[in-house]
Amino acid sequence: MLINCPRCGFQQPKDKYCAQCGVDMENFKPASPPAWKKFFGSPLVQLSLLVVIAGGVGVTLYQKGQRNLERRVSYLKSTVQINSANNGEPMPVSALASDTVAETPPTEQASQEPAATDANGAVTAYKVTSPQEVAPASEKNDKDKKDARPVASAGAPHLVVYYAEVARGPLNRIVESSRRTGQFMNFNDYAAGILPKMDEALNAPHVKILHKEDRPLNNSKTLQWFYGLKDRRDPSVEIGLTTFFELNEMDAGNLRGNLEIQRTWREMNPSGQVEIQRKSFPAIFEIGGDTGFFMSGVMPSQSNLENDDELTAMDVYKILRSPQFRMGDSEFVIFVEFEKGN
């Protein structure tokens, strides 16, 4: 009968001592391997380590992508330029967010159409339209003249913007759908991203459209409009949201550019005092076909205004009356879609 030496593995007939190394084979007890060797030698541990490493690599790549996207948006927030009528030269967004409206040549001055007046006839709310957007009078009907808004030609491409109140459930599904596209941005105070199947999102239950803005895309590279009113405590300041679009490229079915929402609002500062604050929410978009874009988190849950009733009389701000919105059960969401026309 042949046996193997427990120490050196030499094969030999059964005997007390190994013929090769001389060890007492009957009494030999091999040394126990170190605990770390036993631990890492376990197949289960090895598989777990592989999963952890793969997950770590995935998280690292995702975070790197998010950082790259955040850097792009940070760059956009600080340096993106909205085209103005200043001899074709671009004007920084920071200039558009200043306390006063930048001066333009008299023939290209932006129009301000009164949208509301008080009991004494004083103007309290404005809709501001950039000079590039004003269509010739012959192309406007009576309602368009009143709203100072351009007429969207049936065959021309146009940008459609929806301001909506969305319950948390549908909003969570919108966010998850956008995440799957890989083009989703989530910051501390707002989120934005590409949204596939825009029509399904707009027609989902518990999505309430507050206002629809339809803007033709003729030769204009920049679109902007404002909804708000003069602050009663400081009439030199207008409270509300300004929407900016800078169109970079438009082909047969896709639209690429920059979107920025600028908010002027009475908000509580870190010391607990309510004061006028200006914030900017920029994003990069590329939409077309069934794909749209959304942004959420840009509307505070209260106005802190003395003339709150005047603000909430506007369609865009009716959400401030919503108990669900004030309790955090719904959110103010801006949807954007591109219709290429015929």
KEMI-125450 format. One line per 10 residues: their letters; for each residue x, y, z of C-alpha. Coordinates in Angstrom, 1 decimal, padded with zeros to 4 digits. Layout:
residues N
a) X,Y,Z ~ ... .
***
This chain:
residues 342
mlincprcgf) 000.0,000.0,000.0 ~ 001.4,003.3,-001.0 ~ 001.0,006.5,001.0 ~ 002.0,010.1,000.6 ~ 004.2,011.9,003.1 ~ 002.0,014.6,004.8 ~ 005.1,016.9,004.9 ~ 006.8,016.6,001.5 ~ 004.3,014.5,-000.5 ~ 006.7,011.7,-001.3 .
qqpkdkycaq) 004.9,008.5,-002.3 ~ 006.2,005.3,-000.7 ~ 005.0,002.1,000.9 ~ 003.4,002.5,004.3 ~ 006.0,003.1,007.0 ~ 006.4,005.2,010.2 ~ 009.1,007.5,008.7 ~ 009.3,009.2,005.3 ~ 012.0,007.7,003.2 ~ 012.7,011.2,001.7 .
cgvdmenfkp) 012.4,013.8,004.5 ~ 012.5,011.5,007.5 ~ 009.5,013.0,009.2 ~ 007.4,010.8,011.6 ~ 004.4,010.4,009.3 ~ 002.2,009.0,012.0 ~ 002.6,011.9,014.4 ~ 003.2,014.7,012.0 ~ 000.7,017.6,012.2 ~ 001.0,020.3,009.6 .
asppawkkff) 001.0,023.9,010.8 ~ -002.3,025.8,010.5 ~ -002.2,028.5,007.8 ~ -002.5,032.1,009.0 ~ -006.0,033.4,009.6 ~ -005.7,036.0,006.8 ~ -004.8,033.2,004.4 ~ -007.9,031.2,005.4 ~ -010.0,034.3,005.1 ~ -008.9,035.4,001.7 .
gsplvqlsll) -008.7,031.8,000.5 ~ -012.5,031.4,000.9 ~ -014.3,031.4,-002.5 ~ -017.2,033.4,-000.9 ~ -014.8,036.1,000.3 ~ -013.1,036.2,-003.1 ~ -016.4,036.6,-004.9 ~ -017.5,039.3,-002.4 ~ -014.2,041.2,-003.0 ~ -014.8,041.0,-006.7 .
vviaggvgvt) -018.3,042.5,-006.4 ~ -017.0,045.3,-004.1 ~ -014.2,046.2,-006.5 ~ -016.5,046.1,-009.5 ~ -019.0,048.3,-007.6 ~ -016.3,050.7,-006.6 ~ -015.2,051.1,-010.1 ~ -018.7,051.7,-011.3 ~ -019.4,054.3,-008.6 ~ -016.1,056.0,-009.4 .
lyqkgqrnle) -016.9,056.2,-013.1 ~ -020.4,057.5,-012.3 ~ -019.1,060.1,-009.9 ~ -016.5,061.2,-012.5 ~ -019.2,061.6,-015.1 ~ -021.3,063.6,-012.6 ~ -018.3,065.8,-011.7 ~ -017.6,066.4,-015.4 ~ -021.3,067.4,-015.9 ~ -021.2,069.6,-012.9 .
rrvsylkstv) -018.1,071.3,-014.2 ~ -019.8,072.0,-017.5 ~ -022.8,073.5,-015.7 ~ -020.6,075.5,-013.4 ~ -018.9,076.9,-016.4 ~ -022.2,077.6,-017.9 ~ -023.4,079.3,-014.7 ~ -020.4,081.6,-014.6 ~ -019.5,082.2,-018.2 ~ -022.2,081.2,-020.6 .
qinsanngep) -023.2,084.1,-022.8 ~ -026.7,085.0,-023.9 ~ -026.7,086.9,-027.2 ~ -027.9,090.5,-026.9 ~ -028.7,093.2,-029.4 ~ -025.5,095.0,-028.5 ~ -023.9,095.1,-032.0 ~ -024.0,091.3,-032.2 ~ -021.7,091.0,-029.1 ~ -022.6,088.4,-026.4 .
mpvsalasdt) -023.6,089.6,-023.0 ~ -022.7,087.5,-019.9 ~ -025.5,086.0,-017.9 ~ -024.3,087.8,-014.8 ~ -025.1,091.1,-016.5 ~ -028.6,089.9,-017.2 ~ -029.1,089.0,-013.6 ~ -028.2,092.4,-012.3 ~ -030.6,094.8,-010.5 ~ -031.2,096.9,-013.6 .
vaetppteqa) -032.0,096.0,-017.2 ~ -029.0,096.4,-019.5 ~ -029.3,099.3,-021.9 ~ -029.9,098.6,-025.5 ~ -030.1,100.9,-028.6 ~ -033.4,102.8,-028.7 ~ -034.6,100.9,-031.8 ~ -034.0,097.6,-030.1 ~ -035.2,098.3,-026.6 ~ -036.9,095.3,-025.0 .
sqepaatdan) -040.7,095.7,-024.7 ~ -042.5,095.6,-021.4 ~ -046.2,094.9,-021.5 ~ -048.2,095.6,-018.4 ~ -049.9,092.4,-017.1 ~ -051.6,093.7,-014.0 ~ -052.4,097.1,-012.3 ~ -053.5,098.0,-008.8 ~ -056.6,100.0,-007.8 ~ -054.9,103.3,-008.6 .
gavtaykvts) -053.9,102.1,-012.1 ~ -050.2,101.7,-011.3 ~ -048.5,098.8,-013.1 ~ -047.6,096.0,-010.7 ~ -046.7,093.1,-013.1 ~ -044.9,092.8,-016.4 ~ -044.3,090.4,-019.1 ~ -040.9,091.2,-020.7 ~ -040.2,090.2,-024.3 ~ -036.8,090.5,-025.9 .
pqevapasek) -036.6,092.6,-029.1 ~ -035.7,089.6,-031.2 ~ -039.0,087.9,-030.4 ~ -041.5,090.7,-031.3 ~ -043.2,089.8,-034.6 ~ -044.5,092.4,-037.0 ~ -047.9,093.7,-036.2 ~ -049.4,092.2,-039.3 ~ -048.6,088.7,-038.0 ~ -050.3,089.2,-034.6 .
ndkdkkdarp) -053.9,088.7,-033.6 ~ -055.6,090.6,-030.8 ~ -054.6,088.2,-028.1 ~ -051.0,088.1,-029.2 ~ -050.9,091.9,-029.2 ~ -052.2,091.9,-025.6 ~ -049.7,089.4,-024.4 ~ -046.8,090.9,-026.4 ~ -046.0,087.4,-027.6 ~ -045.0,086.3,-031.2 .
vasagaphlv) -047.3,084.3,-033.4 ~ -046.0,080.7,-033.9 ~ -046.2,079.9,-037.6 ~ -047.8,076.5,-038.2 ~ -044.9,075.3,-040.4 ~ -042.0,076.8,-038.5 ~ -040.1,075.1,-035.7 ~ -040.9,076.3,-032.3 ~ -040.1,075.8,-028.6 ~ -042.8,074.8,-026.2 .
vyyaevargp) -042.3,075.4,-022.5 ~ -044.8,074.0,-019.8 ~ -044.8,075.2,-016.2 ~ -046.4,072.5,-014.1 ~ -047.2,071.2,-010.7 ~ -046.2,067.6,-010.4 ~ -046.9,065.2,-007.5 ~ -043.9,063.4,-005.9 ~ -044.8,060.0,-007.3 ~ -044.8,061.1,-011.0 .
lnrivessrr) -041.8,063.3,-010.4 ~ -039.8,060.4,-009.0 ~ -040.7,058.4,-012.1 ~ -039.6,061.3,-014.3 ~ -036.3,061.5,-012.4 ~ -035.6,057.8,-012.7 ~ -036.5,057.9,-016.4 ~ -034.0,060.8,-016.9 ~ -031.3,059.0,-014.9 ~ -031.5,056.1,-017.3 .
tgqfmnfndy) -030.6,058.3,-020.2 ~ -027.3,059.2,-018.5 ~ -028.0,062.9,-019.0 ~ -029.4,063.9,-015.6 ~ -028.0,066.6,-013.3 ~ -028.9,066.7,-009.6 ~ -027.6,069.6,-007.5 ~ -028.4,070.7,-003.9 ~ -031.3,073.0,-004.9 ~ -032.4,071.8,-008.3 .
aagilpkmde) -032.4,069.0,-010.8 ~ -032.6,068.8,-014.6 ~ -032.2,066.3,-017.4 ~ -033.3,064.8,-020.6 ~ -036.7,063.2,-020.6 ~ -037.7,060.4,-023.0 ~ -041.4,060.1,-024.0 ~ -042.3,063.7,-023.1 ~ -046.0,063.2,-024.0 ~ -046.4,060.5,-021.4 .
alnaphvkil) -044.9,062.7,-018.7 ~ -047.2,065.6,-019.6 ~ -050.3,063.5,-019.7 ~ -049.5,061.4,-016.5 ~ -052.0,061.6,-013.6 ~ -051.2,064.3,-011.0 ~ -049.3,066.4,-013.5 ~ -051.1,069.8,-013.6 ~ -050.1,072.2,-016.4 ~ -050.1,075.8,-015.0 .
hkedrplnns) -049.0,077.6,-018.1 ~ -047.9,076.9,-021.7 ~ -045.4,079.2,-023.5 ~ -045.0,078.6,-027.3 ~ -042.1,080.5,-029.0 ~ -041.3,080.4,-032.7 ~ -037.7,079.7,-033.6 ~ -037.1,081.8,-036.7 ~ -033.8,083.5,-036.8 ~ -033.5,084.2,-033.1 .
ktlqwfyglk) -030.6,082.6,-031.2 ~ -031.8,083.9,-027.9 ~ -035.3,083.8,-026.3 ~ -036.2,085.3,-022.9 ~ -039.4,086.2,-021.0 ~ -040.3,087.2,-017.5 ~ -043.3,086.6,-015.3 ~ -043.5,088.6,-012.1 ~ -044.4,091.9,-010.5 ~ -042.8,094.8,-008.7 .
drrdpsveig) -041.9,094.3,-005.1 ~ -044.2,096.5,-002.9 ~ -041.5,097.3,-000.4 ~ -038.9,098.1,-003.1 ~ -040.6,099.1,-006.4 ~ -037.3,099.2,-008.2 ~ -037.1,095.4,-007.9 ~ -039.2,092.9,-009.9 ~ -040.0,089.6,-008.2 ~ -040.4,086.5,-010.4 .
lttffelnem) -038.8,084.1,-012.8 ~ -036.9,084.9,-016.0 ~ -036.5,082.2,-018.6 ~ -033.5,082.4,-021.0 ~ -032.8,080.1,-024.0 ~ -029.6,080.3,-026.0 ~ -029.9,078.1,-029.1 ~ -026.6,076.7,-030.3 ~ -027.7,074.4,-033.1 ~ -030.9,073.3,-034.7 .
dagnlrgnle) -031.2,070.6,-037.4 ~ -034.1,068.8,-039.0 ~ -035.2,067.0,-035.8 ~ -033.0,068.2,-032.9 ~ -032.4,071.3,-030.9 ~ -029.2,072.0,-028.8 ~ -028.6,074.9,-026.5 ~ -028.5,076.3,-023.0 ~ -031.4,077.0,-020.6 ~ -031.2,079.2,-017.6 .
iqrtwremnp) -033.9,080.1,-015.1 ~ -033.1,083.3,-013.1 ~ -035.1,083.8,-009.9 ~ -035.5,087.1,-008.0 ~ -037.4,086.3,-004.8 ~ -037.8,087.3,-001.1 ~ -036.2,084.5,000.8 ~ -034.8,083.8,004.3 ~ -031.1,084.3,004.7 ~ -028.9,082.2,007.1 .
sgqveiqrks) -029.5,084.8,009.9 ~ -033.3,084.3,009.6 ~ -034.0,087.6,007.9 ~ -036.2,087.7,004.7 ~ -034.4,089.6,001.9 ~ -034.4,089.9,-001.8 ~ -032.1,087.2,-003.3 ~ -031.2,086.4,-006.9 ~ -030.3,082.9,-008.0 ~ -029.5,081.3,-011.3 .
fpaifeiggd) -030.3,077.7,-012.4 ~ -028.5,076.8,-015.7 ~ -028.6,073.6,-017.7 ~ -027.5,072.2,-021.1 ~ -030.1,070.5,-023.3 ~ -030.4,068.5,-026.5 ~ -033.9,067.5,-027.4 ~ -035.9,066.3,-030.4 ~ -038.5,063.8,-031.5 ~ -040.2,062.3,-028.5 .
tgffmsgvmp) -037.5,063.5,-026.2 ~ -037.9,066.6,-024.0 ~ -036.2,068.3,-021.1 ~ -037.2,069.1,-017.5 ~ -036.1,071.1,-014.6 ~ -037.4,071.1,-011.0 ~ -036.7,072.8,-007.7 ~ -036.5,076.4,-008.9 ~ -039.7,077.6,-007.1 ~ -039.7,078.4,-003.3 .
sqsnlendde) -042.8,077.1,-001.5 ~ -043.8,080.7,-000.4 ~ -043.5,084.2,-001.8 ~ -042.9,086.2,001.4 ~ -044.6,089.2,-000.4 ~ -047.0,091.7,000.9 ~ -048.8,091.6,-002.5 ~ -048.9,087.8,-002.6 ~ -052.4,087.7,-004.1 ~ -051.2,089.7,-007.1 .
ltamdvykil) -048.4,087.2,-007.8 ~ -050.6,084.1,-007.4 ~ -053.2,085.5,-009.8 ~ -050.7,084.7,-012.6 ~ -050.9,081.2,-014.0 ~ -047.3,080.3,-013.4 ~ -047.5,081.1,-009.7 ~ -050.9,079.6,-008.9 ~ -048.9,076.7,-007.5 ~ -048.2,078.9,-004.4 .
rspqfrmgds) -051.8,078.4,-003.4 ~ -051.5,074.6,-003.5 ~ -051.5,072.9,-000.1 ~ -049.6,069.9,-001.6 ~ -046.8,072.2,-002.9 ~ -046.5,074.1,000.4 ~ -046.3,070.8,002.3 ~ -043.7,069.4,-000.1 ~ -045.9,066.7,-001.6 ~ -045.6,068.3,-005.1 .
efvifvefek) -043.0,070.2,-007.0 ~ -042.8,073.0,-009.6 ~ -041.5,071.5,-012.8 ~ -040.6,073.2,-016.1 ~ -040.9,071.0,-019.2 ~ -039.4,071.9,-022.6 ~ -040.0,070.3,-025.9 ~ -039.0,071.0,-029.5 ~ -041.5,070.9,-032.4 ~ -039.8,071.0,-035.7 .
gn) -042.9,072.1,-037.7 ~ -043.8,070.9,-041.2 .
***
